[in-house]
């Protein structure tokens, strides 16, 4: 990627902080957002950041927050934002050297940001210009790695949709990389939306001018890649798909120039035929898999020959590598909605399209009439007839602007066709009246056709249906007007039904009002009105269910009890409204909850809990990739636990209780408990280790081997700190040591401890080592309170060995009270202490 110095409006300024990313410049501005060059301050490296900012229905306020342009676009904005985040999360899983890597995605400023690797290199489009004649091998070295990486994307159900030389970079080491997945989308299961479409003329196939996902797939990207190679070998782009469709519509002949003809002999035949095969007008005739096409390009698989009718030269195609933003798909498939579609520029309408005259309608069925965009294709070969019919709809119904709210059914400015009662019905007047009527009908049909071609279908006093209804008022049997009225009604009917299926009830109601105003007597409109009323009632029920599901979720009843839980309720909504975003989001939240729980359980070694939460994920989504990944991690941990247990049992068997380091029974059992804290075998193993250590300690005490006992206790305290075994062995060892020491040594040590505790005012220590006479503890507390300093003196120490006791006289002198005054104490400052064993056999100070 290269930095661009163009000035863009409504973008983040240089230096703006997005978490730990600092915006450096703008790399580009597209239909769906802005791409920035930014610095990752954590890793100190440049990244490319794509901001979700659909310019068709969002804007940025004076600060930096992105919001929908109008209240009506709120739902569409949020839907697009959610899809941007979820698809970025999926794209982040693709790790391939020839596909730009998505590193992260996060929400901020009421929008989202996709963080990608910043690829530096040379655009393929620039290389095409700098080096005119690339060899076949050089082209294969560029495109085969791209195809290999694109296979990962396709297998995950995504297509790129904007492949062109400007989006293929050649790194400094010569390796290619496909960038800019901003237009990428799922090929299956995504809702149809009236959302901006990215189309790059020359590189986009016919089906890409249509937002119907079911018609796009790997073959869509293959067409764009074929166009890239076509440009490389031919020096110009192939004929644009719309222009080819126009040619098919007008003459039944595809105007595509096969490179297998124009460049024959300059490249291998199989290589050229593979390019032609990728650029077939009809999607089913193209390769359906990128690796199959790669084998065709490299000669491993023979590419099929072109049909005879295509093996000819056609008109030159314009070279235009500019992305064109269509605010609505120019085509109108049966399931497309006319809502919010804008008109196609007049330049895109082929000059051959025109309204039928009365003479054209009088042609017999046997005549080889080729009707244009106003009728069905009669003489085009059957192999291309379907595409031509679809194209005719594209040119005619490129966009629809909602503005008709009912009105006068008369044709404004049209002469009154009613016969003048004052004029006699002579042959001349009858002829003149017939001519006037014919002229009026033709004028109305032409106006209707012009309105239809410009996408104005229901506009008051100017929509196509308005003029067709005027024709039917004059000529109720007019087949052309009848057919067109039904087409427009059916077009809107499909859009309304699609709106109802996806939950856009307000939009459906608005469109049904338009139809009702335009065609009050239509049976189809009447049935649609009933469907809308029914859907409205169903929507209220669905909203109530969603509220119940959300309440169950907040209460923690995600999958239980069986008779009423959040998952059960959300699924009941999807049963009647399969694409309901609220129910889909609810189930996603349930899955996310259990994923987090399972991850935490695995991190803490709670294997049983982790397994239960993984099963809950599968209950919500039996095909969950996250659950499979967690299950694999759990199995790997189980395997590690089993291996470590086996090692611990072998170490215990051969007597390696606490050594060698990291390979002894105790260390191995402790390692198992870190992986699985509830493991019963490891717990039992540690009990056996403790039992053996206790037995060994008892042997040392019995043999009076206090040095060995001390070393063992220290090892226990190090390996099993704070355990009952460590405390008990230390206590027994201390008692054993005391029991083996001479009385005089113990008495002297305890006397020193008493002096130290008294002088440091440590009442707690004094209580622990003393047996007090009545009121002696109160005396100590009062003494410490009244005097800030004193001197503790010991005298008259006696040891009576036969009675196992000692005594000493204590004198408290040099007293200073709390006022700082020296005090001469009385007899209370002199007392005697006795050190001997109490009834429990413990050495204590009696005083």
N, C-alpha and C positions, 0 to 999 in steps of 0.2 A: 504494500500500500504506500502511496505517496501523499504527502501533505498538500492540501489545496489551500490557496490563499483567497478564494472567493469569499465575498461577504454574504452571509446568510442572515435572514431575519429570524427572530424568535428562537435563538439558540443560546446555550449556556456560554457565558463569557470565559475567556482564557483565565486560568487560575481557580475556577470554580471547583469546590471540593464535593466529591461524591464518595462519602465514607473516606477511605484512604486513597482514593483515586483523584488526581488533580488534572483537570481538563487543560490540554495544551492548545488544541486547534480543532477545527471542523474538517473532517475528511469528506463528508458528503451529506446531502439532504435528499431523502426519497419520499415516496408516498406514505410509508408507514412510520418514518422516524428520521432521526439525525444520527450520524455516526461520528464519534469524536476520537481524536487521538488523545490519550491520557497517560499519566505516569502512575504506576502502581508503587506507592511509597513504601509499602511493606517489603516488596521484592526488588525495588529499584529497577523496574523494567517498564517499557512502553507497552500499552495495550490499546485495542480498539474497543470502544464502548458504543453499543447501539441503544438509543433511547426510543422507547415506544412513544410516538408523537404523530398519530395519523392526522395529516394536515387537512383532510377532507371534513372531519367532524370533531376536531379538538383545537385548542389554542392555549397559549401561555399568558398568564396575567403579567402585571408589571414586575413581578418577582421571578420565580423560577418554577412555580407550580403549574402542571399541565391539567386541564380540565375539559370536559366536553363543551363544544361550542354552544349547544342549546340543550334544554331539558330533554328534548325528544331524542337526542343522540347519546344520552346517558347510558342507556342499556347496551347500545352497540359498542360504546367506548369500553365499558366494563367487560363485555364479552371478549372484545379484542385483546384487552389487557390480560385477562385470565389466560387466553390462548397463547399470547406472547410468552408468558411466564412458563406455562406447562410445556410448550414446545422447546423453549430454551433449555429447560431441564432435561428433555429428551435428547436434544442436539448435543448437550454436554457429555453424553455417554459415548459419542462417536470419537474414537481416538485413531486417527489415520494420518500418516505423514502427508498425504496429498489433499486433506480436507482441513480447512481452518478449524481450529479447536475452540469450542465455547467453554470458557473457564468457570463462569459463574453467572448468576442472575440475582438481582435484588430489587426490592420495591423502595421507592423514595420519590418525594415531590408529587405524590398522587399518580405516579406512573411507574414504569419498570425499566431496568437497564440490563442489557446482555453484554457481558464482558468476554471479548474474544482475543486470541493471540493477534498481535500486530505483525503482519507479514510484510516484509520489505522485499522489493524486487521490481521486476519490469512487467508491465501489463502485456498480455499476449497481443492485444490490439496494437500496441506500440511496436512490438517485434514484427508483426505483420507489415507495418509501414516501413520499418528500417531494413528488414530483410525480406525482399519481395518473394523470393523463390525458396521456400523451405522444402527440404527433401521429404520423401515419404517416411523414411526412418526417423527424421527429426520430429515429424508430426506424431508418429506413433509413440515416440519417447515422451511427448507431452500429454497425449490424450489417454493412453492405456493406463497410466497410474491414476489419472483422474477418474476413469471408469471404475477402477478397482475400489477407490474410496467411496465413490457414489453408490456402489452396491450396498455398503453398510447403511447409508441413508435410506435407500429404497426398501431394504429389508425391514427397516423399522417403521415403514408406512409413511415416509415423508418424501417429497420431491422438492427440488431447488426452485424451479419455476422462473429463474432469471439468469440462466447460463448464457454467457456471451464472452468474447475475448477480453472485455474490460474487467470481468470477474474471474479471470484466470491469471495468476501471477507466476512468473518464472523467477525462482530464487537465484541468489548469486551462485549457488552450486549447481544450477541447471535444473533442479527438481521443480515440478509444477505444483501449484496448490490452488484449489477452488475456494473462493472466498464469498462473503456477503450472502448469508442465509436469511437475510431479512424478509424475503418473500416466501421462504420455505413454509410448507403447510402439509398437514396430513392428507393422504389420498383417500382415506376411508373414515367414515363415521363423523366427519365434521359437519356442523350445520351449514346450510346454504344461507348466505347473508348478502345483503345489498351493500357490499363493502368494496372499497377501491381495488381495482385490478391492475397489476403490473404487466405491461405488455411491451416487449422490445420488438419493433417491426423487423421482419426478416428472420428473427430467431424464434419467435413465438408461433407454435402450430395453431391450427384453426380452433381446436377445442379450448385453447387457453383464453380466447376471447369470450369464454363462457365460464361463469363461476360455479358450474355444476361439478362438484368434486368427482362424481362417479365417472366422468369422462376424461379425467386426467390421471396420469400414472407415470411409470418409468418411461413410457414411450414419449411423454411430453418433454422430458429432459433430453431424451435421445434425439428428438427433432432439433432442439437448440444446439446440441453438440455437433449434429450433422451440418447445421448451418455454419458453425464455426469452422469446420473442416472445408466446407464448400467455399467459404471466403478465402481460405488459405490456398486452395488449389486453383480457384477461378478468378481471384482478384476482385470479386464483387459478391454481394449477398444474393441468395436465391430469391426468386419472386416471392413477395410477401404473401402470407396465407390468405388474407382477404382478397388480394388481387387475383390469386389463383382461383379462389372461389368465384369471383366475378367472371372470370374467363369460363369456368365450368358452367356457370349460370347462363351466360350469353351464348356459348357455342358448344358446350358439352366437352370441351377440350381443356386439359390442364396446361397452363402456360409455363410450367416449370421447364428449365433447361437442364437436362441430365448431364452431369460432369463425365459420366461414362461415355458420352458422345463428344462433348466439347473438349475434353482433355484426354481423350483416348491416346495411348502411346506414351504419355508423359508420366503416368503413374501406373501401377499394376491394375489390371482390370478388376480384380476382386476388391481392391481398396476403393476404387471409384464407385463400383456397384454398391458397396456397403454404405457409402455416403448417400447415394441416391435412395437406397432402401430406407435410411433413417429419415429422409425428407418426403416420404410418401404423404399425400394429402390426408388420406383416411388413416386414423390411428391404428386400427386392427392390422393394417398391411405393413406397419413398421415393426422392427424387432421389439419384443416385449420385455427384454432383459438386457441390462447393460453389458454383462459378461458375454452373452451370446453375440451382441453387436461387436464387442472387442475382438472376439474370435473371427468374425467376418472381416474386420479391418486388417487383422494380422494374417489372414489367409488360412487360419485353422479350420474355418467353416466357410463353405462357398455361399456367397450372397446371391439371392435369386435375381434373375434377369428382370428388367422393367417390362411392363406391358407394351405392346407394339405401338399403341397410340401415343405413348410418351416419348418414343425415340425420335424426337425431332427438335429442331431449334425453335426457341420462342423469344418473345421480346425481352430486351435488357431489363434487369431489375435494378432499382435504385439502391445505392449503398447508403444505409442509414442505421447506425448502431446506437441510436438514441432511445432511451426508455420512454415510452409514452404512457401517461397515466389516463386510463379510461375510468371515469367516475361511475360507469356502469358497464357491465359486459354488453357488447353490441349484439350478441345473440340472445335469443329468448327461448330457451328450451321449455318443454312442457311444465317443468317444476319450478321455473324461475318466477320471481315476483316482480311485477312492474313497479312496485313502490320505490320511490326515491331514485328512479333511473333518469339520467339526463340524456339529451339528444346527442346523436352522433354528428360531428361536423359535416356540413354538406359535401365537403371534398371527398368524404369517404363513400359517398353514394355513387354507384356506377351510372354513367350517363344513359345506359340502356334501359334503366327502369323508367316506366311511364304508366299512366292509367290506360285501361282498356277503352277503346272506342266502341260504339254500338256495333260497328261493322265487324270488329274482332270477335264480339260475342256471338255473331251470327255464323261464324265459321263452323263447318261441319266437323264432326269428330274425326273424320278420315283425313282432314287436311293437316299437313305437317307444321302446325302453328307452334312456335316457341314463345310461350308467355314469359313476361319478365317478372319483376318483383311483385306484380299485382295478382299473379295467379300461380297455379301449380305448374311444374315442369312437365310438358307433354312429349317433347321430342328428344330430350337429353338421354344419352345412354343410361341404362338402368344401373350400371356400376357406379355412376357419380350422381344419380338423381337425388338420393337422400341428402348428400352434402349440399347440392345446389339448392334444394328446398330450404334447408337450414340456413344457407347463406342469404336467401331471399328474405327470410325473416330477420336476419341480422341487419341488412341494409334498411329494412322498413321499420323495424321496431327497436332501433338502437337505444332508445331511452324514452322514459315516460315521465311527464311532469304533471303532478297532481294539481289541478286548478279548477276543474269543472264541478260546479255545485248546482247544476240544474239550470234551466232557462227556456227561452222561447224555442219552439220546435220549427219555426219558419226559417227559411233561408234569407238572411239579411241581404238586401240589395238585389234579390232575384225578382224578375218580373212576375206578376201574378199570372198563373197559367189558366185561371178559370175563364171560360169563353164569355165574351161580351154578348149579353142578351140582345143588344141592339144591332149586332152584326148577324147577317144571314149566313147560314151554313152552306155557302157555295163551295164548289170544289177548290177554288183558289184559297178561300179562307181556311178550309180544312187542311189543305196542304201547308199553308203558312203556319197554322197552329201546330201541326205535326213537326215541322222543322224547328219551330221555337222550342217545343217540348224536348226534341232530340238534343238541341243545343244546350238547353238547361241541364238535362241529364248528364251530358258529357262534361259540362263545366263543373257540376257537382261532383262527379266521379274524379275529375282531375284534382279538384280541391281536396277531396277526401284522400286521394293518393298522396298528394304533396304533404298533407298533415300527417298521414301515416308514416311516410318516409322520414319526416323530421321528428317522429316520436310523440306527436301531439295527438293522443287518442281520444281523450274524454274532455278536453278543454271546452269551456262554454263558448259557444258561437264560433269555434275554430277547430274543434277536435274532429278527427276522422269520423268517429261514430255519429257525430252531429250531421255531417254531410250525407253519410250513407243512409241515415234515417229519413233525410229529406228525399233521397232518391226513392226509397221504399214508399214514401207517402205519395210520390208521383207514379211510381211503377212498382206495385206490391210484389210482382213476380220477378223482379230483377235479381238474377242469380248472383251477380257480382256483389251487390250490396248486402244481400242476405248472408253470403259466405263471409264477407269481411266483418259484419256485425257479430256473427257467431265466433269468428276468430278472436276478436277483441274481447268479447265476453269470456271465452274460454281462457284466454291469456290471463285476464284478471282473476278468473276463478281459480286457476292454478296457483297464482300468487297468494290469493286469500287463503286457500287451503294450506299452503306452505306456511303462511304466517300463523295460522291457527295451530298447526302441528308444532311450531317452535315457540308458541306462547306470545306472539305479537298480536294481542287481541285488539288493541287500539288501532293499529295499522289496518287490520282486517276490517274493523268496523268503518274506518274512513273510506276504504276502497269499496265496500259494499254500498255505501251511500252514493258514491260516484256512479256505480253501475245502476243502482236503483233509479237515480235521476235521469240517466241516459237511456235506459231500456226498461221502462216500467212494466212491460208485458212479457218479459222474458221468463220462461219457466226455470232456466238455469239460475237466474238472479233470485227468483223466489226460493228455490231450494237452498241457495247459498245463505240467504237471510236466515233460514231455519237452522242451518249448520252453525252460523255465527251465534245465534241465540243459545243453541245447545252448548256450544263451546264456552260461552260466557258463564253459563251455569256450572259447567264442568270445571272451569277455572276457579270459581269460588270454592268448590269442593277440594280442588288440588291445593289451593292456598291454605285451606284449613288443615289438610294433611301435612303440608310442609311445616306449618306452625307446630303441629303435634310432634313431627319428627325432630324439629329443632329443640323442642322442650325436653323430649326424651334424651337427646344428645347431651344437653346441659345438665340433666339429672344423672348422667353417667350410665343410662340404660341403653348402651349402644347395640348390643346383640342379645340381650336377655332382659326380662323373661321372654320366653318363646312367643307368648301370645301378644306381647306388645313391646316393641323396641324400635329404636331409630332406624336401623337397617331395614326392618320389615316394612315400616311406613314409607321410607324413601323408595323401596322397590315397588310398593303398591302404586305410587305416583308414576313411576316409569312404565308400569304396565299399561296405563292409559295415556301417558304422554312420554314416549320413549326418549325424547331429546330434552326433557325438562331440565334446565340448567340448575335450578334449586336442588332437585333431587340428586343430580349428578355431583354437585358440589358437596352435598351432605354425605354421600357415600365416600367421596374423596377424603373428607375430614375424618370419617371413621377409620379409613385405611391409614391415614397419616397418624392418627392417635395410636393405633396398634403397632405401626412401624416404629414409632418413637419408644413405645414400651418395650418392644422386642430388642431394639438396639441397646437400651439401658440394661435390660436383663442380661444380654450377652456380655456387655462391658463389665457387669458385676458378677458374672459367672453363674447367674441364676438360670441354669439350663432348662429346668422344668417350666418355669414361668415363661421363658423365651419361646419354648416350643408351643405353649398354649397360645401366646399372642400371635405367633406365626400362623397357627391354625385359624385364628380369628381373621387374619388378613385374607387367607384363602376363602374363608366363608363369605367375605364381602366381595372378593374378586378372585375367582378360581384361576385366573391367568396372570395374577400379579407377578411382575418381574422382581419387584422389591422383596416379596415373600420368598420367591425362589432363591434369591441371593442370600437372604437371611438364613434360609433353611440350609443352604450349602455351607454357610459359615458355622451353623450349629453342628452340622455333621462333621466338619473338620475339627471342631472343638471336642466333640464326642470321641473322635478317633484319637486325638491327642491325649485325652483323659485316659482312655483305655491303655494306650502305650505306656503312659507314666505309671499307672497302677501296676502294670505287669513288672516294670522295673523296680518299683518300691517293694513289691512282694518278694522278688528275688533277693534284694538287698537285705530284707528282714530275715529271710531264710538262712543266709550265709553269715548273719551276725553283724552286718554293716549298719549299726543302729544310728550312729551320729557321725560317722566318717566312712569313706573319704568325703571331702567337701562337695556339695551339690549332687552327690551320687549315693548318699546314704538314705536309709528308709524314711527317717524323719523328714528330711528336705524334700524327698519325692512326694510323700503324702501331703505335705504342706502345699506343694506346687499344684497337686490335684484340687485341693480345696480352694485355691485361688481361681482355678478355672470353673469349678463347680462346688460352691460352698456347702451344698447339701449332700454331697456324695457320701453315702453310708459306708462304703468300703474304705475310703480314706479315713473317715472318723474312727472306724474300728481299728484300722492299722495304727493310728496314732495312739489309741488306747493300749495296744500291744507294746508300742515303743515305750510309753510311760511305765508300764508294768515291768518291763525289763530293766529300765533305768532305776526304778525303785528297788528292785531286787538286788541290783549291783550295789546300790548305795547301802542297803542294809547289811550286805556282806562286808563292806569296808568298816562299818560301825562295829559289827560283831568281832571283827579282827582287830579293832582299835587302830585301824590304819587311817588316822585322821587326815593325813596329807593327801592320800588318794581320794578320800571322801570330799575334801575341800576342792580338789581339782574337778571332780565329777559335778559337784554342786555349781561351781562356776560355769561349767559347760551347759548345764541345764538352764541356768539363769540367762545365758547368752542365747541359746537356741529356743527356749520357751519362756521368755520373760513374763513375769506377772502371773504365771500359772500356779495352780494349787500345788503341783509337784515341786516347783521351784521354792515356794514359800515353806512348805513342810520340811523338805530336806534341809534347808538353811536353818530352820528352827531347831530341828533335831541335832544338827551338827553343833550349833551353838551350845545347846544343853550338854552335849557330850563333852565339849571342850571345857565348859564350866565345871563339870563333874570331875574332870581329871586335873584341875588346877588346885594348888594349895590354898587353904582358907585365907591365910595372911595376904596372898596376892589378890584374891577376890575382894577382901575387906578393904584393902588399901585402894584398889581401883574404884570401888563404889564410894569411898570417902572422898576421893578426888572429884568424882562426878557430882557428888552432893554439893561440894564447895563451889564448883563452877556454876551449877544451876542456881544456887542461892545468890551468888554475886551478880549473875546476869538477869535476875528477877524472872526466871523461867518457871512459873508456877506449874505449868503442864509437866515439865520434867520432874519437878519436885514431887508432884502427886504420883507419878509413875513409879518412882523409886522409894517412896516413903510409906510407912504405916503410922498415921497421925494419932496423937493423943487428942482428947476432946478439945475443941475450939482452937487447935493449933493452926488449921488452915485459915481461919478468920484472922488470927494473929499475924500471919504472913501478909495477907492482903492489906491489913491496916498499916503494918510496918512500911510496906512499899509505898503506900499512899502518903504517909506522914514525912518520910525522910527521902531526900534526893540523893544522898550519898552516905556510905558507911564503909567500915573495914571489917572483914570476916576473918576471925583468928581461931585456929585449931590448937588445942593443947591437951596434955594428959592422955595421949592415945594408949590404949591397952588392948592386947590380944590374948584371949583365953582359948587355946587350941582344943582342950578337952571338951569345951562347951560349944566349939565352932561359932565364936562370936567375938566382936571387938567393940570398944567404946572410945569416945573422945568427948572433950569439953569444948563448947563453942562460945566465943565471946564476940559480941557486936559492939564496936567502938568507933570513935571519931565520927559521930552522927551529925548530919547537917539537915535541918528541917526545910520545909518548903518555902520559908521566909528567908532562907540563907543563913540562919543562926546556928552556931555550934551548940550541941545539947549534950549534957552529961547524963547518960542513961542510968536507970536503976538496976535492981537485981534481975529484972525480967530479961535483960540483955545477955544473961549468962544461963546456959542450959546444957544438958548432956544428951548425946545421941548414942544409940546402940545399933550395931549392924549384925544381923543374924538372919537365919532362914525363917520364913513364916510357915504356917501349917501346910501350905501347898509345896513347900520345898524351895521357894523362891527367896533369893537374898534381898533383904529390904533394910531401910534405915528407919529405926523406931525412935520417935521423939515427940 
